[in-house]
Amino acid sequence: MADQPTLRATVHPSTGSIPADVWNALVPSTDGKTDNPFLDHAFFLALEESGCATARTGWQPQHLLLSGDSGEPLGLMPLFLKSHSMGEYVFDHGWADALERAGGSYYPKLQCSVPFTPATAPKLLVPSGDAAIREALLSTAEQLALQRGASSVHATFVAEHEADQAEAQGWLKRLDTQFHWHNQGFETFDDFLETLSSRKRKTIRRERRDALADGLTVKWLCGTDLREEHWDAFYAFYEDTGARKWGRPYLNRKFFSLLNQSMADRIVLMLAYDGPTAIAGAINFVGKDRIFGRNWGCIRDVPFLHFELCYYQAIDYAIAHKLAVVEAGAQGEHKLARGYAPSTTYSFHWLAHAGLREAVADYLERERRSVEHSQEVLEEYTPFRKGERTDR
């Protein structure tokens, strides 16, 4: 058996300090394009250069790079030193409160994730697949947490095999539920509707008809079709919705311009128009085999327009481009009635404080049982005709 290479760890205070070709070579890719757009160097760089994910906003980059004997990059773990728990979509506020009440300090903590992005993607980026290098990333992250005075390390929306390996290494595994749409080789939206019960088919057709009843039209914009005027309109929608939902949107206007410069071919902006005027929009990102719905907003409330732009148009796009899955973001049991099925998401966690770790481990065991039971119940309420589900 060949000897394992000597590994050298470096911590990078910005994405920009790692060359794009080095970063992207460590990310799963096909034909020179990263399989998951959120893992692309350009996405992280835009978050940081726009000021959205920086030390000032509580997201201080601490990206962990492992190199071999000759300096060749072998593994990457995108990390941030955080002073809060916002923008993560896997909630640990109760853990923080418990440690603070016990006299400890929960913050700072280390967060392994794509900021503000609840989409599953590998986070222990080891192109060789060598489990020993993934193990080294985990143990180095633990050491970094102790060096930085961090209470914990959290990796969210990870691949299942990563969660299993981390659990075997003593980390705590957590489960949650999202709702994804699965393409069964459909040629048209009507083909998909035929897999649903008659009542659900009628409901979805009515929702689609009512959403555009006043003569509204929808345009898909991608690549060179995307211009700053489109981003101005979309940002107004996003800002209005964000302000109403959580007070201050996480992403700023500059972020979208930077993305447009570097990743326009990975973006589909779906805008709803009343004549020449855009009144609502949803941004989507396209990966190797799926489309990811992210942010949406509107400046006029139209019944069912949210469902049309965020769910049904994404299905239309997936069918037209033969994509296997639509991931429509976090939470939302209302997606179930629209053909999106429950799907398990994974995270894993390392806690330095033994007492907190024991309490969280007990909580997560009970939470896992609850999630599994909830998914069994949700399966009974899917809109599919018996025997039509093929994704399980």
RODO-2510 file (C-alpha; in nm, 4 decimals, decimal comma):
residues 392
     n   res          X          Y          Z
     1     m     0,0000     0,0000     0,0000
     2     a     0,1400     0,3405    -0,0986
     3     d     0,2382     0,5769     0,1792
     4     q     0,0031     0,8647     0,2410
     5     p     0,1536     1,2009     0,1393
     6     t     0,2623     1,4431     0,4063
     7     l    -0,0126     1,7011     0,4233
     8     r     0,0376     2,0724     0,4770
     9     a    -0,2552     2,2881     0,5808
    10     t    -0,2895     2,6560     0,4927
    11     v    -0,5736     2,8832     0,6019
    12     h    -0,6742     3,1438     0,3453
    13     p    -0,8324     3,4728     0,4585
    14     s    -1,0078     3,5183     0,1240
    15     t    -1,1180     3,3245    -0,1797
    16     g    -0,9012     3,5551    -0,3869
    17     s    -0,5871     3,4228    -0,2165
    18     i    -0,6502     3,0848    -0,3803
    19     p    -0,6124     3,0909    -0,7610
    20     a    -0,9361     3,0112    -0,9420
    21     d    -0,7795     2,7202    -1,1315
    22     v    -0,6549     2,5657    -0,8063
    23     w    -0,9920     2,6052    -0,6331
    24     n    -1,1996     2,4774    -0,9240
    25     a    -0,9669     2,1804    -0,9808
    26     l    -1,0705     2,0593    -0,6343
    27     v    -1,4435     2,0947    -0,7078
    28     p    -1,6398     1,8209    -0,8900
    29     s    -1,6487     1,9288    -1,2543
    30     t    -1,7533     1,8086    -1,5977
    31     d    -1,5986     1,9369    -1,9212
    32     g    -1,4224     2,2173    -1,7364
    33     k    -1,7369     2,3453    -1,5637
    34     t    -1,8113     2,2942    -1,1942
    35     d    -2,1027     2,0535    -1,1469
    36     n    -2,2532     2,2726    -0,8748
    37     p    -2,2432     2,6480    -0,9513
    38     f    -2,2357     2,7417    -0,5836
    39     l    -1,8996     2,5690    -0,5379
    40     d    -1,7381     2,7700    -0,8167
    41     h    -1,4528     3,0030    -0,7197
    42     a    -1,6427     3,2862    -0,8906
    43     f    -1,9471     3,2456    -0,6622
    44     f    -1,7428     3,2658    -0,3413
    45     l    -1,5360     3,5511    -0,4833
    46     a    -1,8482     3,7513    -0,5671
    47     l    -1,9819     3,7010    -0,2135
    48     e    -1,6577     3,8330    -0,0660
    49     e    -1,5745     4,1103    -0,3146
    50     s    -1,9274     4,2496    -0,2896
    51     g    -1,8928     4,2705     0,0888
    52     c    -2,1752     4,0209     0,1522
    53     a    -1,9555     3,7551     0,3179
    54     t    -1,6740     3,9318     0,5029
    55     a    -1,5544     3,9800     0,8586
    56     r    -1,7682     4,2971     0,8749
    57     t    -2,0862     4,0968     0,8077
    58     g    -1,9831     3,8162     1,0421
    59     w    -1,8503     3,5842     0,7697
    60     q    -1,4693     3,5964     0,7934
    61     p    -1,3170     3,3591     0,5340
    62     q    -1,0878     3,0882     0,6736
    63     h    -1,0742     2,8525     0,3767
    64     l    -0,8747     2,5414     0,4588
    65     l    -0,6457     2,4065     0,1841
    66     l    -0,4488     2,0826     0,2165
    67     s    -0,1446     2,0279    -0,0052
    68     g     0,0859     1,7306    -0,0583
    69     d     0,4611     1,6761    -0,0490
    70     s     0,5266     1,8758    -0,3641
    71     g     0,2770     2,1490    -0,2888
    72     e     0,0045     1,9945    -0,5040
    73     p    -0,3468     2,0867    -0,3781
    74     l    -0,5298     1,7801    -0,2477
    75     g    -0,8295     1,9034    -0,0501
    76     l    -1,0360     2,2119     0,0236
    77     m    -1,2876     2,2933     0,2960
    78     p    -1,4601     2,6327     0,2550
    79     l    -1,4748     2,7798     0,6043
    80     f    -1,5867     3,1018     0,7682
    81     l    -1,5294     3,2312     1,1209
    82     k    -1,8719     3,3539     1,2261
    83     s    -1,9972     3,5868     1,4960
    84     h    -2,3669     3,4932     1,4556
    85     s    -2,5874     3,2196     1,3093
    86     m    -2,7737     3,4133     1,0400
    87     g    -2,7884     3,3128     0,6752
    88     e    -2,7311     2,9412     0,7356
    89     y    -3,0785     2,7757     0,7205
    90     v    -2,9722     2,5072     0,9704
    91     f    -3,0669     2,6512     1,3045
    92     d    -2,8451     2,6329     1,6116
    93     h    -2,9711     2,9351     1,8065
    94     g    -3,0895     2,7091     2,0887
    95     w    -2,7426     2,5583     2,1189
    96     a    -2,5899     2,9045     2,1375
    97     d    -2,8390     3,0124     2,4021
    98     a    -2,7725     2,7033     2,6130
    99     l    -2,3962     2,7579     2,6154
   100     e    -2,4306     3,1291     2,6867
   101     r    -2,6652     3,0596     2,9812
   102     a    -2,4117     2,8103     3,1150
   103     g    -2,1476     3,0837     3,1142
   104     g    -1,9718     2,9894     2,7913
   105     s    -1,9256     3,1686     2,4599
   106     y    -2,0758     3,0126     2,1481
   107     y    -1,9338     3,2730     1,9139
   108     p    -1,7101     3,2757     1,7263
   109     k    -1,7763     2,9463     1,5530
   110     l    -1,6463     2,7971     1,2274
   111     q    -1,8996     2,7440     0,9500
   112     c    -1,8348     2,5244     0,6471
   113     s    -2,0951     2,6264     0,3903
   114     v    -2,1816     2,8377     0,0909
   115     p    -2,3096     3,1566     0,2579
   116     f    -2,6824     3,2237     0,2257
   117     t    -2,7278     2,9131     0,0080
   118     p    -2,9310     2,6144     0,1351
   119     a    -2,8342     2,3827    -0,1515
   120     t    -2,6700     2,0457    -0,1019
   121     a    -2,3132     2,0209    -0,2314
   122     p    -1,9977     1,8425    -0,1171
   123     k    -1,7996     2,0461     0,1342
   124     l    -1,4957     1,8200     0,1861
   125     l    -1,3547     1,8770    -0,1595
   126     v    -1,1134     1,5953    -0,2344
   127     p    -1,1089     1,5063    -0,6062
   128     s    -0,9142     1,1838    -0,5452
   129     g    -1,1931     1,0589    -0,3185
   130     d    -0,9305     0,9659    -0,0580
   131     a    -1,1117     0,9256     0,2736
   132     a    -0,7865     0,9908     0,4614
   133     i    -0,7657     1,3407     0,3144
   134     r    -1,1263     1,4109     0,4110
   135     e    -1,0412     1,2862     0,7590
   136     a    -0,7462     1,5261     0,7650
   137     l    -0,9715     1,8170     0,6665
   138     l    -1,2029     1,7374     0,9563
   139     s    -0,9255     1,7014     1,2150
   140     t    -0,7541     2,0183     1,0896
   141     a    -1,0829     2,2089     1,1195
   142     e    -1,1074     2,0952     1,4816
   143     q    -0,7548     2,2206     1,5487
   144     l    -0,8292     2,5502     1,3752
   145     a    -1,1376     2,5976     1,5923
   146     l    -0,9270     2,5578     1,9060
   147     q    -0,6646     2,7987     1,7721
   148     r    -0,9285     3,0600     1,6870
   149     g    -1,1123     3,0210     2,0165
   150     a    -1,4198     2,8921     1,8347
   151     s    -1,6794     2,6870     2,0198
   152     s    -1,7623     2,4600     1,7302
   153     v    -1,7408     2,3678     1,3626
   154     h    -2,0526     2,3201     1,1493
   155     a    -2,0783     2,1856     0,7939
   156     t    -2,4222     2,2327     0,6418
   157     f    -2,6014     2,1000     0,3305
   158     v    -2,3339     1,8378     0,2768
   159     a    -2,3269     1,5145     0,0787
   160     e    -2,4614     1,2136     0,2691
   161     h    -2,1331     1,0216     0,2489
   162     e    -1,9528     1,3193     0,4040
   163     a    -2,1983     1,3272     0,6938
   164     d    -2,1488     0,9544     0,7454
   165     q    -1,7693     0,9877     0,7494
   166     a    -1,7806     1,2820     0,9885
   167     e    -2,0121     1,0865     1,2195
   168     a    -1,7689     0,7945     1,2172
   169     q    -1,4989     1,0431     1,3174
   170     g    -1,6990     1,1581     1,6212
   171     w    -1,8921     1,4513     1,4781
   172     l    -2,2685     1,4824     1,5225
   173     k    -2,4929     1,4193     1,2213
   174     r    -2,8105     1,6160     1,1683
   175     l    -3,0999     1,5596     0,9264
   176     d    -3,3551     1,7975     0,7826
   177     t    -3,6040     1,8048     0,4966
   178     q    -3,6296     1,9959     0,1711
   179     f    -3,8668     1,9475    -0,1199
   180     h    -3,7264     1,8611    -0,4640
   181     w    -3,8917     1,7937    -0,7978
   182     h    -3,7720     1,4902    -0,9943
   183     n    -3,7840     1,4618    -1,3710
   184     q    -3,9003     1,1193    -1,4890
   185     g    -3,8036     1,1823    -1,8487
   186     f    -4,0991     1,4124    -1,9134
   187     e    -4,1286     1,5759    -2,2547
   188     t    -4,3847     1,8358    -2,1449
   189     f    -4,5356     1,9849    -1,8301
   190     d    -4,8566     1,7981    -1,9120
   191     d    -4,6604     1,4714    -1,9026
   192     f    -4,5673     1,5561    -1,5442
   193     l    -4,9266     1,6477    -1,4585
   194     e    -5,0406     1,3061    -1,5761
   195     t    -4,8523     1,1497    -1,2831
   196     l    -5,0684     1,3445    -1,0364
   197     s    -5,4157     1,2801    -0,9066
   198     s    -5,6969     1,4409    -1,1052
   199     r    -5,7722     1,6925    -0,8316
   200     k    -5,4100     1,8050    -0,8065
   201     r    -5,3816     1,8376    -1,1847
   202     k    -5,6813     2,0686    -1,1901
   203     t    -5,5463     2,2758    -0,9023
   204     i    -5,2075     2,3311    -1,0658
   205     r    -5,3631     2,4185    -1,4017
   206     r    -5,5878     2,6713    -1,2293
   207     e    -5,2967     2,8245    -1,0375
   208     r    -5,0921     2,8623    -1,3552
   209     r    -5,3868     3,0142    -1,5405
   210     d    -5,4709     3,2580    -1,2599
   211     a    -5,1083     3,3670    -1,2116
   212     l    -5,0938     3,4997    -1,5680
   213     a    -5,4625     3,5833    -1,6084
   214     d    -5,4091     3,9583    -1,6428
   215     g    -5,1916     3,9194    -1,9485
   216     l    -4,8651     3,8787    -1,7615
   217     t    -4,5808     3,7119    -1,9481
   218     v    -4,2666     3,5363    -1,8275
   219     k    -3,9209     3,5598    -1,9830
   220     w    -3,6175     3,3398    -1,9150
   221     l    -3,2949     3,5407    -1,9299
   222     c    -2,9520     3,3788    -1,9328
   223     g    -2,5963     3,4542    -2,0442
   224     t    -2,5567     3,7537    -2,2738
   225     d    -2,9307     3,8285    -2,2510
   226     l    -2,8782     3,9410    -1,8909
   227     r    -2,8180     4,3137    -1,8607
   228     e    -2,7812     4,5540    -1,5693
   229     e    -3,1359     4,6813    -1,6199
   230     h    -3,2624     4,3293    -1,5464
   231     w    -3,0556     4,3132    -1,2283
   232     d    -3,1858     4,6553    -1,1222
   233     a    -3,5410     4,5265    -1,1549
   234     f    -3,4710     4,1961    -0,9833
   235     y    -3,2869     4,3599    -0,6945
   236     a    -3,5836     4,5870    -0,6285
   237     f    -3,8027     4,2766    -0,6010
   238     y    -3,5517     4,0920    -0,3841
   239     e    -3,4962     4,3890    -0,1540
   240     d    -3,8678     4,4463    -0,1004
   241     t    -3,9380     4,0797    -0,0201
   242     g    -3,6284     4,0484     0,1991
   243     a    -3,7164     4,3580     0,3988
   244     r    -4,0666     4,2222     0,4659
   245     k    -3,9451     3,8746     0,5641
   246     w    -3,6263     3,9177     0,7664
   247     g    -3,5476     4,2888     0,7906
   248     r    -3,2353     4,3215     0,5768
   249     p    -3,1504     4,1202     0,2658
   250     y    -2,8226     3,9295     0,2886
   251     l    -2,7136     4,0053    -0,0677
   252     n    -2,6386     4,3494    -0,2084
   253     r    -2,6737     4,4918    -0,5575
   254     k    -2,3011     4,4652    -0,6333
   255     f    -2,3095     4,0897    -0,5780
   256     f    -2,5455     4,0367    -0,8710
   257     s    -2,3347     4,2525    -1,1029
   258     l    -2,0252     4,0520    -1,0128
   259     l    -2,2111     3,7277    -1,0780
   260     n    -2,3277     3,8604    -1,4113
   261     q    -1,9678     3,9288    -1,5110
   262     s    -1,8383     3,5858    -1,4155
   263     m    -2,1270     3,3361    -1,4101
   264     a    -2,4036     3,4635    -1,6387
   265     d    -2,4071     3,1323    -1,8249
   266     r    -2,4959     2,9510    -1,4996
   267     i    -2,7898     3,1819    -1,4183
   268     v    -3,1513     3,1809    -1,5350
   269     l    -3,3401     3,4922    -1,4307
   270     m    -3,7151     3,4462    -1,4688
   271     l    -3,8999     3,7778    -1,4876
   272     a    -4,2757     3,8345    -1,4964
   273     y    -4,3812     4,1297    -1,7107
   274     d    -4,6933     4,3411    -1,7265
   275     g    -4,6450     4,4764    -2,0749
   276     p    -4,2925     4,6217    -2,0821
   277     t    -4,2658     4,6471    -1,7023
   278     a    -4,1143     4,3723    -1,4889
   279     i    -4,3144     4,3202    -1,1700
   280     a    -4,1600     4,0035    -1,0211
   281     g    -3,8620     3,7774    -1,0634
   282     a    -3,6859     3,4620    -0,9468
   283     i    -3,3179     3,3778    -0,9822
   284     n    -3,2084     3,0222    -1,0582
   285     f    -2,8673     2,8604    -1,0979
   286     v    -2,8014     2,5701    -1,3314
   287     g    -2,5779     2,2779    -1,2408
   288     k    -2,4760     1,9621    -1,4175
   289     d    -2,8067     1,7804    -1,3710
   290     r    -3,0313     2,0209    -1,1824
   291     i    -3,1608     2,3724    -1,1481
   292     f    -3,1490     2,5495    -0,8128
   293     g    -3,4169     2,8036    -0,7291
   294     r    -3,2854     3,0715    -0,4984
   295     n    -3,4246     3,4196    -0,4376
   296     w    -3,7490     3,5732    -0,5531
   297     g    -3,9360     3,9003    -0,5112
   298     c    -4,2173     4,1155    -0,6467
   299     i    -4,3467     4,4703    -0,6380
   300     r    -4,7087     4,3685    -0,6948
   301     d    -4,8979     4,0910    -0,5235
   302     v    -5,0547     3,8603    -0,7818
   303     p    -5,2254     3,5390    -0,6673
   304     f    -5,0139     3,2293    -0,7411
   305     l    -4,7392     3,4270    -0,9174
   306     h    -4,4886     3,3065    -0,6580
   307     f    -4,5757     2,9443    -0,7374
   308     e    -4,5596     3,0126    -1,1112
   309     l    -4,2172     3,1789    -1,1098
   310     c    -4,0476     2,9730    -0,8414
   311     y    -4,1904     2,6236    -0,8953
   312     y    -4,3736     2,5740    -1,2235
   313     q    -4,1384     2,7749    -1,4441
   314     a    -3,8433     2,5884    -1,2890
   315     i    -4,0132     2,2598    -1,3796
   316     d    -4,0704     2,3876    -1,7338
   317     y    -3,7017     2,4772    -1,7591
   318     a    -3,5875     2,1401    -1,6221
   319     i    -3,8066     1,9538    -1,8708
   320     a    -3,6932     2,1683    -2,1635
   321     h    -3,3246     2,1214    -2,0751
   322     k    -3,3547     1,7587    -1,9579
   323     l    -3,2376     1,8324    -1,6047
   324     a    -3,3047     1,5640    -1,3453
   325     v    -3,3928     1,7699    -1,0374
   326     v    -3,5318     2,1055    -0,9292
   327     e    -3,4135     2,2167    -0,5857
   328     a    -3,6388     2,5017    -0,4809
   329     g    -3,4654     2,6127    -0,1610
   330     a    -3,5247     2,5636     0,2086
   331     q    -3,8427     2,4692     0,3952
   332     g    -4,1883     2,4988     0,2421
   333     e    -4,4340     2,2129     0,2855
   334     h    -4,6602     2,3973     0,0404
   335     k    -4,4246     2,2684    -0,2321
   336     l    -4,5551     1,9176    -0,1659
   337     a    -4,8884     1,9842    -0,3363
   338     r    -4,7015     2,1139    -0,6413
   339     g    -4,5131     1,7941    -0,7144
   340     y    -4,2047     1,8530    -0,5007
   341     a    -4,1247     1,5506    -0,2843
   342     p    -3,9522     1,5364     0,0562
   343     s    -3,5751     1,4923     0,0369
   344     t    -3,3300     1,4522     0,3240
   345     t    -3,0543     1,7089     0,3782
   346     y    -2,7500     1,6537     0,5975
   347     s    -2,5160     1,8510     0,8194
   348     f    -2,2477     1,7603     1,0715
   349     h    -2,1204     1,9368     1,3801
   350     w    -1,8224     1,9356     1,6154
   351     l    -1,8624     2,0948     1,9589
   352     a    -1,5668     2,1613     2,1860
   353     h    -1,7682     2,1811     2,5103
   354     a    -1,8288     1,8258     2,6350
   355     g    -2,1496     1,9101     2,8194
   356     l    -2,3006     2,0939     2,5251
   357     r    -2,1946     1,8155     2,2921
   358     e    -2,3702     1,5546     2,5067
   359     a    -2,6890     1,7614     2,5238
   360     v    -2,6890     1,8307     2,1488
   361     a    -2,6205     1,4647     2,0687
   362     d    -2,9271     1,3653     2,2705
   363     y    -3,1355     1,6336     2,0996
   364     l    -3,0209     1,5319     1,7504
   365     e    -3,1048     1,1677     1,8119
   366     r    -3,4617     1,2654     1,8942
   367     e    -3,4721     1,5179     1,6093
   368     r    -3,3585     1,2543     1,3571
   369     r    -3,6420     1,0247     1,4597
   370     s    -3,8837     1,3149     1,4242
   371     v    -3,7526     1,4062     1,0771
   372     e    -3,7744     1,0465     0,9580
   373     h    -4,1279     1,0104     1,0921
   374     s    -4,2290     1,3440     0,9405
   375     q    -4,1018     1,2371     0,5997
   376     e    -4,3000     0,9138     0,6207
   377     v    -4,6125     1,1171     0,6936
   378     l    -4,5367     1,3671     0,4164
   379     e    -4,5020     1,0842     0,1658
   380     e    -4,8675     1,0024     0,2308
   381     y    -4,9633     1,3522     0,1144
   382     t    -4,7718     1,3691    -0,2117
   383     p    -5,0019     1,4497    -0,5069
   384     f    -4,8848     1,1561    -0,7170
   385     r    -5,1061     0,8750    -0,8329
   386     k    -5,0207     0,5425    -0,6779
   387     g    -4,7067     0,3910    -0,8295
   388     e    -4,6018     0,7086    -1,0152
   389     r    -4,3094     0,8048    -0,7900
   390     t    -3,9803     0,6723    -0,9323
   391     d    -3,7246     0,8874    -0,7471
   392     r    -3,7330     0,6948    -0,4189
***
